[in-house]
Amino acid sequence: MDLITLVFIILFFMIITWYVIEPLFSWEQKLDYKADNKKNDLIQRKKILYQQLKDLELDREIENINQNEFILERQGLKKEVSDILEELKEQ
């Protein structure tokens, strides 16, 4: 085996080793992903709560629930939405 072949083989294995090990040392990228993921989760939860508010109002219009239940549920949903909006504002 000549010297050039040996150098290419060593270089090849070094590149493969670096490719396999490098993700283990990239903590910053994982932390950024988790932060973005939390924000996306909050936005998704906010959309779900808005839809629940619309459904609740529709239920009240067709008289599936009484006024007291409607008020209690609506207050709870609005409180949860406001908490999420505050948390999104902090980020």
HELIX and SHEET records of a PDB file:
HELIX    1   1 LEU A    3  ILE A   21  1                                  19    
HELIX    2   2 GLU A   22  PHE A   25  5                                   4    
HELIX    3   3 TRP A   27  GLU A   61  1                                  35    
HELIX    4   4 GLN A   67  GLU A   90  1                                  24    
END                                                                             
